[in-house]
Amino acid sequence: MDRMQNHYDSAPRNTDATSPAMAGFDAEFTDIVDYILRITYRIWEGKQIGLCYDYYSSDCPVYTMAGITVGAEEVTQNTLTTLASFPDRTLGAENVIWGGNDIDGYHTSHLIKTSMTNLGASDMGPPSNKKTTFLVIAHCIVKDNIIVEEWLVRDNYALAEELGFDVHQVAMDKAAAPIQQRLKDWNESELQRVDTSVTHQRQPFLGSSANNPEGFVAALLQNVWNARLLGDVFQSYSEDALLHCSRNQTLKGHEKIAAFYAQIIGTVTQLKFSFDYSCSIPNASGGTDVAVRWTIAGNHGGPGLYGEPTGTPLLILGESQFRIIDGLIVEEWTVFDELSILVQIYRARLSITG
């Protein structure tokens, strides 16, 4: 995926008087992609952290598997805390897929390749002075020039590993710490929501990927995750398709992509996949880019990925982007916090032994 321009300064860009303004947004923003790219650059690369007060509502929830923040004040403090550990952090925009409008609100899926050096102590341990690069996807709802809700996923497994920490030790340390009550309540409500709303029924493909790309992706995900029809990978992906996923892995081809799904489904038993939101935009190759926010609920019932099963309920928040060309998926970016899965498992083991 071509890297998007992310050098945005504070000077206005919307100099064309005939360009339609977005209702409720500052006139300087030419469109919702410009808004996302520019405020991200100003806050992170520009180090104008206080702009979080301008661009996040006072009651904006930000959902992550590590914890939930609410409001601009907490977002600002979290950003400052991160920069204390990684002062040179950059957020390189890889793609922004969006839906909605300026009246009802925009949804944006912002795929980021972030790079940073660990120069200060973090929640994973002392400074390692090592540089790391990994993927992040942020799904925001934006209305009237401010972000009112956000779901944030990052590859924390790769982060811990590249900084030189023992991933399992980091997970054990986090599991031993008190869980945020806000996060605990949200986890329980999400497990119940997914368990009661998802079925294992096969979904027929709703038209071709050309005339209904979001329906095409929705059917694929329902059939692979919930109906356990892994063979749909061979029908929906090109033979040399790439899947960029957790642990900074890039998998190529049908067999490896199908194995990715099989390992998770075989480890997270009674798995249910909730298709929570999607949007799409045309891509430069004449196809479509589709973004999906999703949730998985299940139990740690298989030994495939995370050791001896504990039977504990597991919640996974994830976001994906799919690039469709000539009717097939040629590239996919799927990001979820695999470190948080280990934390849930170790927390269950501590409760058993404790």
Secondary structure per residue as TSV (DSSP state, phi and psi in degrees):
chain	resnum	aa	ss	phi	psi
A	1	M	-	360.0	131.4
A	2	D	-	-64.8	133.9
A	3	R	-	-67.3	133.2
A	4	M	-	-83.2	151.7
A	5	Q	-	-62.1	132.5
A	6	N	-	-131.4	17.7
A	7	H	-	-93.9	96.2
A	8	Y	-	-124.4	123.5
A	9	D	-	-100.2	-169.8
A	10	S	S	-87.7	0.9
A	11	A	S	-76.3	141.8
A	12	P	-	-61.4	145.0
A	13	R	-	-113.3	-21.8
A	14	N	-	-82.0	76.6
A	15	T	-	-94.4	-7.4
A	16	D	-	-85.0	111.6
A	17	A	T	-65.4	-21.6
A	18	T	T	-87.4	-7.3
A	19	S	S	-71.6	127.1
A	20	P	-	-66.9	129.8
A	21	A	-	-81.6	153.9
A	22	M	-	-83.1	127.7
A	23	A	T	-60.0	128.4
A	24	G	T	86.0	-4.9
A	25	F	S	-106.4	153.4
A	26	D	-	-58.6	141.8
A	27	A	T	-62.7	-21.9
A	28	E	T	-66.9	-23.0
A	29	F	-	-86.7	121.8
A	30	T	-	-77.6	-31.6
A	31	D	S	-162.9	179.9
A	32	I	H	-70.0	-31.1
A	33	V	H	-65.6	-44.0
A	34	D	H	-58.6	-42.5
A	35	Y	H	-58.2	-51.9
A	36	I	H	-62.2	-46.2
A	37	L	H	-66.0	-42.5
A	38	R	H	-71.4	-43.4
A	39	I	H	-70.5	-32.5
A	40	T	H	-64.0	-45.8
A	41	Y	H	-63.4	-44.0
A	42	R	H	-61.7	-43.5
A	43	I	H	-70.3	-45.0
A	44	W	T	-91.9	-66.8
A	45	E	T	-67.1	-36.6
A	46	G	S	-79.1	-11.0
A	47	K	-	59.6	26.2
A	48	Q	-	-92.5	67.0
A	49	I	G	-61.3	-34.7
A	50	G	G	-62.9	-14.1
A	51	L	G	-66.7	-15.5
A	52	C	H	-56.1	-32.9
A	53	Y	H	-64.5	-29.3
A	54	D	H	-82.1	-32.4
A	55	Y	H	-109.7	1.0
A	56	Y	B	-123.3	138.5
A	57	S	-	-70.7	161.2
A	58	S	T	-69.1	-15.7
A	59	D	T	-122.3	20.8
A	60	C	-	-67.6	119.5
A	61	P	E	-84.0	137.7
A	62	V	E	-118.3	112.1
A	63	Y	E	-92.6	124.9
A	64	T	-	-138.5	161.6
A	65	M	S	-77.1	-8.3
A	66	A	S	-92.7	-18.9
A	67	G	-	163.4	162.8
A	68	I	E	-117.7	128.9
A	69	T	E	-105.6	155.2
A	70	V	E	-134.3	119.5
A	71	G	S	93.1	159.6
A	72	A	H	-60.5	-34.5
A	73	E	H	-62.1	-46.1
A	74	E	H	-70.8	-36.8
A	75	V	H	-61.6	-43.7
A	76	T	H	-61.1	-46.8
A	77	Q	H	-65.4	-40.1
A	78	N	H	-62.7	-39.2
A	79	T	H	-64.1	-43.7
A	80	L	H	-63.6	-39.5
A	81	T	H	-63.4	-42.2
A	82	T	H	-63.9	-43.4
A	83	L	H	-67.9	-26.6
A	84	A	H	-65.5	-31.6
A	85	S	H	-87.2	-34.0
A	86	F	-	-134.9	73.3
A	87	P	T	-66.0	-18.0
A	88	D	T	-102.4	20.4
A	89	R	-	-60.8	134.3
A	90	T	E	-123.4	148.3
A	91	L	E	-119.1	89.6
A	92	G	E	-77.3	117.9
A	93	A	E	-74.9	123.1
A	94	E	E	-94.9	-37.0
A	95	N	E	-166.8	150.3
A	96	V	E	-129.2	114.4
A	97	I	E	-106.3	137.1
A	98	W	E	-140.4	160.2
A	99	G	E	-145.5	177.6
A	100	G	E	86.1	-161.8
A	101	N	E	-157.3	177.1
A	102	D	T	-79.4	-6.9
A	103	I	T	-90.6	-52.5
A	104	D	T	-86.5	-17.0
A	105	G	E	113.2	146.0
A	106	Y	E	-95.8	148.0
A	107	H	E	-110.5	133.7
A	108	T	E	-129.8	134.7
A	109	S	E	-110.0	108.4
A	110	H	E	-107.2	104.5
A	111	L	E	-85.9	124.3
A	112	I	E	-125.7	135.9
A	113	K	E	-105.8	105.4
A	114	T	E	-100.3	139.4
A	115	S	E	-125.9	144.2
A	116	M	E	-167.9	160.2
A	117	T	E	-115.2	134.2
A	118	N	-	-83.6	90.1
A	119	L	-	-102.5	-6.7
A	120	G	S	-135.8	162.2
A	121	A	-	-60.6	144.8
A	122	S	B	-130.9	-178.6
A	123	D	T	-71.9	-0.8
A	124	M	T	-100.0	-16.7
A	125	G	B	149.3	-168.2
A	126	P	S	-69.0	162.7
A	127	P	-	-60.3	133.8
A	128	S	-	-100.6	-12.5
A	129	N	-	60.1	21.4
A	130	K	-	-102.0	151.6
A	131	K	E	-96.8	143.7
A	132	T	E	-137.1	149.5
A	133	T	E	-137.4	129.3
A	134	F	E	-156.2	173.7
A	135	L	E	-97.1	146.9
A	136	V	E	-137.9	143.5
A	137	I	E	-129.1	130.4
A	138	A	E	-116.5	123.6
A	139	H	E	-104.3	115.2
A	140	C	E	-115.8	147.2
A	141	I	E	-106.2	124.5
A	142	V	E	-124.4	130.2
A	143	K	E	-147.6	138.1
A	144	D	T	53.7	43.2
A	145	N	T	76.8	6.7
A	146	I	E	-135.9	152.5
A	147	I	E	-82.3	127.0
A	148	V	E	-110.5	-12.2
A	149	E	E	-162.5	145.0
A	150	E	E	-149.1	140.8
A	151	W	E	-118.6	123.0
A	152	L	E	-122.7	125.3
A	153	V	E	-127.2	137.4
A	154	R	E	-141.8	156.4
A	155	D	-	-81.7	75.3
A	156	N	H	-68.7	-23.5
A	157	Y	H	-62.4	-48.6
A	158	A	H	-63.5	-39.4
A	159	L	H	-57.7	-51.8
A	160	A	H	-62.3	-43.1
A	161	E	H	-65.3	-44.8
A	162	E	H	-70.9	-24.6
A	163	L	T	-79.5	-6.3
A	164	G	T	92.3	10.0
A	165	F	-	-86.6	154.3
A	166	D	-	-75.7	113.8
A	167	V	H	-60.0	-40.4
A	168	H	H	-68.3	-35.7
A	169	Q	H	-68.1	-40.4
A	170	V	H	-59.8	-44.2
A	171	A	H	-64.0	-40.4
A	172	M	H	-65.0	-41.3
A	173	D	H	-63.5	-41.3
A	174	K	H	-68.0	-36.7
A	175	A	H	-66.3	-30.6
A	176	A	H	-77.1	-18.5
A	177	A	S	-80.6	153.6
A	178	P	-	-60.3	138.9
A	179	I	-	-81.9	138.2
A	180	Q	-	-59.7	128.0
A	181	Q	H	-60.3	-38.5
A	182	R	H	-59.7	-42.8
A	183	L	H	-68.5	-41.9
A	184	K	H	-60.9	-45.4
A	185	D	H	-63.9	-42.6
A	186	W	H	-65.0	-43.4
A	187	N	H	-55.8	-47.1
A	188	E	H	-64.8	-41.0
A	189	S	H	-68.8	-37.2
A	190	E	H	-69.2	-40.0
A	191	L	H	-59.3	-43.2
A	192	Q	H	-68.2	-42.2
A	193	R	H	-59.1	-49.0
A	194	V	H	-67.5	-42.3
A	195	D	H	-61.9	-34.6
A	196	T	H	-92.6	-12.4
A	197	S	H	-108.7	-9.4
A	198	V	-	-110.1	139.2
A	199	T	-	-117.7	167.3
A	200	H	-	-97.9	13.4
A	201	Q	-	-69.3	138.8
A	202	R	-	-68.3	140.7
A	203	Q	-	-110.8	123.1
A	204	P	-	-66.4	150.3
A	205	F	-	-67.0	128.0
A	206	L	-	-89.4	75.7
A	207	G	S	82.7	-179.3
A	208	S	-	-81.2	166.0
A	209	S	T	-66.2	-20.1
A	210	A	T	-75.6	-43.9
A	211	N	T	-97.4	-8.4
A	212	N	-	-151.4	68.3
A	213	P	H	-62.9	-36.3
A	214	E	H	-69.2	-38.2
A	215	G	H	-65.9	-36.9
A	216	F	H	-60.6	-46.7
A	217	V	H	-69.2	-39.5
A	218	A	H	-60.4	-43.5
A	219	A	H	-66.0	-42.1
A	220	L	H	-57.9	-49.1
A	221	L	H	-68.0	-39.2
A	222	Q	I	-61.4	-44.5
A	223	N	I	-72.3	-38.5
A	224	V	I	-74.9	-51.4
A	225	W	I	-75.7	-49.0
A	226	N	I	-94.1	-39.3
A	227	A	S	-88.5	-5.3
A	228	R	-	62.8	31.3
A	229	L	-	-95.4	74.9
A	230	L	T	-63.9	-22.6
A	231	G	T	-65.4	-15.8
A	232	D	H	-64.9	-19.9
A	233	V	H	-57.8	-41.1
A	234	F	H	-69.5	-24.1
A	235	Q	H	-89.2	-22.7
A	236	S	H	-107.5	-21.0
A	237	Y	E	-107.5	147.7
A	238	S	E	-67.4	159.4
A	239	E	E	-60.4	-33.0
A	240	D	E	-109.1	27.8
A	241	A	E	-60.0	150.5
A	242	L	E	-112.2	136.5
A	243	L	E	-121.2	114.5
A	244	H	E	-95.1	121.9
A	245	C	E	-144.5	-168.0
A	246	S	G	-55.1	154.4
A	247	R	G	69.0	22.2
A	248	N	G	59.3	32.3
A	249	Q	E	-85.6	147.2
A	250	T	E	-124.9	116.6
A	251	L	E	-105.2	140.9
A	252	K	E	-125.2	129.4
A	253	G	S	94.0	163.2
A	254	H	H	-55.9	-48.8
A	255	E	H	-61.7	-45.1
A	256	K	H	-72.0	-35.8
A	257	I	H	-68.4	-42.6
A	258	A	H	-62.9	-36.5
A	259	A	H	-66.6	-34.6
A	260	F	H	-57.8	-49.4
A	261	Y	H	-63.0	-45.0
A	262	A	H	-61.9	-39.0
A	263	Q	H	-64.6	-41.6
A	264	I	H	-70.3	-45.5
A	265	I	H	-64.3	-34.1
A	266	G	H	-75.2	-22.2
A	267	T	H	-92.5	-43.8
A	268	V	E	-94.8	90.1
A	269	T	E	-76.4	160.5
A	270	Q	E	54.3	31.8
A	271	L	E	-64.9	136.3
A	272	K	E	-129.0	132.8
A	273	F	E	-109.7	123.8
A	274	S	E	-105.4	121.6
A	275	F	E	-86.8	101.2
A	276	D	E	-92.8	-34.1
A	277	Y	E	-164.5	146.9
A	278	S	E	-145.7	154.6
A	279	C	E	-153.1	168.4
A	280	S	E	-153.9	156.0
A	281	I	E	-142.3	156.2
A	282	P	E	-65.7	148.9
A	283	N	-	-108.7	171.6
A	284	A	T	-70.9	-11.1
A	285	S	T	-98.5	12.6
A	286	G	S	86.6	5.3
A	287	G	S	-108.7	-147.0
A	288	T	E	-138.4	139.9
A	289	D	E	-101.1	128.2
A	290	V	E	-118.5	132.7
A	291	A	E	-109.9	140.6
A	292	V	E	-135.3	132.9
A	293	R	E	-104.4	134.2
A	294	W	E	-144.4	165.0
A	295	T	E	-137.9	139.2
A	296	I	E	-117.3	136.2
A	297	A	E	-127.7	141.4
A	298	G	E	-177.0	-161.0
A	299	N	E	-126.0	149.8
A	300	H	E	-79.4	83.3
A	301	G	-	-112.4	-6.7
A	302	G	-	-123.5	153.2
A	303	P	S	-89.0	2.5
A	304	G	T	-55.3	-44.4
A	305	L	T	-114.8	-31.4
A	306	Y	T	-127.0	29.4
A	307	G	S	81.9	-164.5
A	308	E	S	-55.8	126.2
A	309	P	-	-61.1	141.5
A	310	T	-	-107.1	-15.1
A	311	G	-	76.8	1.8
A	312	T	-	-69.6	144.6
A	313	P	E	-63.4	138.2
A	314	L	E	-123.0	138.3
A	315	L	E	-120.2	133.5
A	316	I	E	-128.7	121.7
A	317	L	E	-98.7	126.5
A	318	G	E	-139.8	160.2
A	319	E	E	-140.1	143.9
A	320	S	E	-136.4	151.9
A	321	Q	E	-127.3	136.3
A	322	F	E	-120.4	133.6
A	323	R	E	-105.6	116.5
A	324	I	E	-106.9	126.2
A	325	I	E	-135.8	132.9
A	326	D	T	52.7	39.7
A	327	G	T	83.8	0.2
A	328	L	E	-131.3	153.6
A	329	I	E	-76.2	121.4
A	330	V	E	-104.4	-20.3
A	331	E	E	-156.0	143.1
A	332	E	E	-139.2	142.1
A	333	W	E	-121.2	113.7
A	334	T	E	-123.1	119.9
A	335	V	E	-121.4	131.1
A	336	F	E	-151.3	161.4
A	337	D	-	-89.3	90.4
A	338	E	H	-69.8	-26.9
A	339	L	H	-60.5	-37.7
A	340	S	H	-65.7	-28.2
A	341	I	H	-66.1	-44.4
A	342	L	H	-62.2	-38.1
A	343	V	H	-61.7	-43.8
A	344	Q	H	-61.2	-40.3
A	345	I	H	-68.6	-45.7
A	346	Y	H	-67.5	-32.8
A	347	R	H	-63.2	-38.7
A	348	A	H	-66.8	-40.4
A	349	R	H	-66.1	-37.3
A	350	L	H	-65.1	-38.1
A	351	S	H	-68.1	-31.4
A	352	I	H	-71.6	-45.6
A	353	T	H	-79.4	-25.3
A	354	G	-	-81.0	360.0
